[in-house]
């Protein structure tokens, strides 16, 4: 199921929609790196292409992480 989530990035609230499975993987990535989930989302946002949206960037980050074996930062 796709759910809407909110986060504060650089002092501004934003929202994005993600499937539960992607949300769970993002939480695992953050935990594995010992950083807050908000910090991971902010990092992904900072490095996404200007013409992409945050939801897509988050999904692509999870995909990249999983393809890399899920044990290191993509």
N, C-alpha and C positions, 0 to 999 in steps of 0.2 A: 504494500500500500504506500502511496506517496503522501508524505506529510510535510506541512510547512513548518520551518524552523526559523528562529530569529537569533541574531548575534550582534554584538557591538564590535565594530571594526574601526579602529582609530577614532573612537569617540562618536561614531555614527551607527545608529541601528539599521540593520538590513535584514531582509528575509530571503529565504531560498527554499525550494522544494526538493525533497530527496526521498527515494524509496527507503523503507526501513532497513533493508540489507546494506545499503551504502552508508546510512547513518551509523549502523553498528560497526562497520569496518572503520569508519573515521574515528570512532571512539577507541577502537583497538589500536589504531595507528598512533593516536595521541598517547595512549597509555604506554605503548611500547617504547615511545620516545621520551616518556616521563615529562610531557608538557601538557598544559591545559588544552582542552578541545578548542577553546576560543583562540588560543595562540596558533594552533594548527590551521584553523580556518582562515585566520588573518594572514598567515604565511602563504597559503594557497592563493588567497585573493591578491596578495601583493605580486605574485609571480604569474598570474594568468594573463593571457593575451587580452589586449584592450577590446577586441571585438567579440569576446566570449562572455557568457554570463557565469555567475558564481556557481549555480547548480551544476552546470556542465563541467566547470573546472574541478569541482569537488569529485564528481564521478570519475573524471579522467585521472585524477590523482590516485583514487582508490584502485582503479584498473592498473595504473602504472606500478603501484606498490605491490599489488598481487602478482603481476607478471614478473616482477623482480624477485619473487620468492616470499614476499611479505615479511622479510626479516631485516630490511634496510630501507633507508629513505631513497625514493626514486630520484 
